[in-house]
Amino acid sequence: MTIVVNSTAAPARTTERDGGLPEVRHPRAVAPRDARELSKQFFVRLRELEEGTRAYQYARNTLIEMNMSMVRYVARRYRHRGDDMEDIVQVGTIGLIKAIDRFDLSREVEFSTFAVPYILGEIKRFFRDTGWAVHVPRRLQELRTQLAKAKEQLHTALDRDPTVAELSAHLGLPEEEVIEGLVAANGYSADSLDTPVDPDPLDQRRALTEVLGADDPALETVEDLHALAPLLQRLDDRERRIIELRFGQEMTQSQIGAELGVSQMHVSRLLNRTLSRLRTGMLTDAEPDPSPGP
């Protein structure tokens, strides 16, 4: 499966021919924060340009390239599915393109908030169309919710994904029932539970039962993370760095400690304190301003 996006790495320098837009030589290398601001400029001009013109193609293709990091972020959540990662990215790109073509600036919503459901929808449709159609009973739907909470709690305590045995002990359920719930949560995969997931044959490869888990809660917070941008600006450099390493680069607390030269325990305290500040900030900003009575 291949989606061709014309390269915009070296567009013409004549700004009039490019619709008066800034020249972006390497769109995929643009930082997410800069991409958000540039995207707004490109969307404004895209709606004014005539479809099919050189300037229109430049604006549309640059928007696609600048926002590919969003597709890869969503696609990484499905890296243990067993499908080729590039196929998943290509499918997600279809969702990104649909979002770009349908985005309306007048709605005053961040493009990332608008685009993620399109990207996610295309990827889920891909798994639905290429995997097994599975009817999930209510019992397993409820178990999936329990497993999601347990996995998050154990991940926080262990600083890694829990195994089936650890989930079983935590929930007081037989391992067979836990596996059944995990399969339901990842119900588009038809692989054997003994399928090794580590690609290097020289490594001691883990079975699928050791890494299967419920939906990653981090995926559901993509929109919230973008909404947090103003609050993140209030943090100091070290706090922002920890948030970026933990949620942007998905590093464990131990890895962050090694990166910053501090203990895992210290990272845990800093992370908890920072997240508490962000939660408080969100609640405070969400409160309506008191209006005087009549």
N, C-alpha and C positions, 0 to 999 in steps of 0.2 A: 504494500500500500504506500503510495507516494503522493504527496501534495507539493506542487511546485510553487514556490514563492519567488518572484523575480528578485534578484539581489539588489539591495540599495546601498551596498557598502561604499560605492563611489558615485553618487548621483552627480548630474551636471551642476556646474557652479552658478549658472544663470538662475537667479531666484525667481524671475518672472516665469520662466518655463516650468518651474517647480511650484507654481501657485503662490509665490511669495513666502514660502515656508523655509525655515532654517535648514541648512544642509546637515544631515546626520550621516557621517561616513560609516560608522559601525553600529547600527541600531541595537544589535544583540548585546553590545558591551555597555549600553547605557544603564546606569544604576536605577533601581526601581523607583526611588524618590524622584529622580530627574525624568524618568519615563512617564510618571504620572502627570507632571507639569507639561512636558512636551506633548503628551497625548491630547491634552485639552486644546492646545494650539492647533494640532493636526485635525482634530474632530471639527473644530469651528470651520476651518478651511475646506475640509472634505465635503461638508454639507453645502458649501457654496460652489464647489467645482462641478463641471459637467462630467458625468460618468463616461469613462472610456478615453478621456484625454490623458496626455502624458502626466500632467500635474496631479490628476485624480489618482492614477496608478501609483505615482510616487508616494502620495499621502497615505493611501490605503496599505501599500506594501510596507511602508515604514512603521505604521501602527502595528501591523502584524509582527514584524521583527522585534520591535521594542518591547512587546508584551509577551514574547515567547517564554520568558522566565516564569510567568504566571502558569502557563501550560505545564511546564516541567515541574513546578511545585506541586500541582494537583496530581500529575502523572506519577510522581515518586511514591504516592500513597499506595500505588498498586504494583510496586516493584516485586512483590513476592507472589504475584498471581501466576507466574510461569510464562506469560506472554512476552514477546520481544518489546523492550522498553521503547524503542523508536516507533513501533506500531502504535503504542498507547499515546505517545506524544503526537504522532500524526493525526490520530483520531481526535485528540484534544484540540489540535489546531483547527479542525473543522468547526468546533464549538467557538473558538476564539474569533474566527472569521465571521461566523453568524452574529456574534455579539457586536463586532465592529460595524457590520452592515445595519444592525438594528438599534444601535445605541442612540439615545436622544439626550443631548446636553441639557435641554430645557427641564428635564426631570430632576435636575440637581442631585444626582446620585453619583458616587464614585464609579468609574468604569470597572474597577476590579470587583466591586460589589455586584455589578450588573453581569460581568463576564463569567465569573466562577460557576454559576449554575449552568450556563451553556456548556462550558468545558466539561464539567462533571457529568452533565446529562449525556453528552456524546460518548464519553468513556464508559458510562454505565450501559448505554445502548449497545456499545461494541461488545461488552461482556455478555449482555443478554442475548445478542444475536449469534455469538460464536460459542457460547457455553451451553450448559444444560439449563433448561427451564425448570426451576425448582419451586414447588409450592411449600411455603414455610408455615407450619401450624402455629397457632397462637402460643402454645407452650414454648416453642423454640424462639418465637419473637420476644417473649418475656425473658427467656434465658439469655438471649443475646444482649438485652439491656443490662442484666446482672453482670454478664461477662465484661461488658464495656466498662462498667464502674469498677469492677474488681481489677481489671487490667490496668486501669489508670492509677488506682491506689497502690498496687504492687509495683508498678513502674516507678512511682515516686519514692517508694520505700527501698527498692532494690537498685534503682538507677539503671534499669535495663528492662526489656520485655520479659514478663513471667513465662515459665514453661507450663505445660498442661498440668503437671503434677502440682505445681505451686498454686495454680488457679483452683484445682480440685480441693486442695487442703484449705484454701482461703474461703471457699464457698461451701465446704462440707458436702460436696457432690462427688459421685463416682467419676473417674477419669473418662469413662465411656460417654457419660452424659455431657461432660465438658467438651469433649471432641465433637459430639453431635451438634452442640450449640455453636462451636467455632466454625464448623463446616456450613451451618445455616447462615452464619454471619458473612461467610465468604462463599456464598452458594453458587457462584458462577464458575468455580474451578472444578473440573472433573478429574483432577489428578489423584493418584493414590496418596493416602496419608503417609506412606513410607517414602514418597518421592523426595530425593535430596534436593535442597534448595541452594547450596553453595556451589558455584560454578567450577571451582578449582578441584580437580580430582585428586590432587595431592593432599588437600586438606581433609580433616576429619569432618565429613559433611553431616549436617543436621537434617533430620527428617522434617517434613512439612508440619507434623504435629507439634514440633517444638517452637514453631514461629507463627503459626496461624493465630490470628487475634481478631477481636471485634473491630468495628470501624474506628479509625484513629480520630479521637476527639479534636486533634489539632486541625483536621480538615475543616471542621465546622466553625473554626475560629478565624478562617482566612479573612472574612469580611470584617470581623471585630478588630483584627490586627491593623487593617488599613484605617479603620475608624479611630484607632488609638494614636494615629500620627501626631496630633497636637499635644497629647499627653506625653508621648515619648520625647518630645522636644524639651520638656521640663526636667527630664532626668539628667544626671551628670554623665560624663563620657563613659565611666566604668559601668554604670547601670545600663546604659544603652548598649554597650558592647556585650554585656552578659545576655541581654534579651536577644540581641542579634545572633549570638552564637547558639543560644538554646533553641530559639524558634525559627531563625532564618537558616542556620546551618545544621540544625538538629543534632548538636553535640550533646553528649551526656554531661552531667555535672562533673564527673571525674575528668573528662576531656577538657572542659572549660577551666577547671582548676589547674591542669597542666599547662594550658595555654596562657593563663594569667599569673601562674606561679604562686597559687594559693591552694589551700586544702579543699577537698570536696565538701566538707562540712561548712567551710566559710562561704563557698559558692552557694550552698543550699540556703544559708541564712540571708545572703544578699539577694538571691532570687526571690525568696519568700517575701522579703521586705519590699522589694521593687514591685512585685505583682500585687501586693497589698495596696501600695500607693496608687497603682494604675486602676485597681478596682474601685478604690475610694474616689479617684478622679472621675471615673466614668459615672458613678452614682451621683456625684456632686453636679457634674455637667448636665446630667439628665434631668435634674430637678428644675421645674419651671420657675421663672422669676416671680416672686410674689407680687401681685398687682394690688394696688390700693382699692379699697372698697368704694362703693358709690357714695 
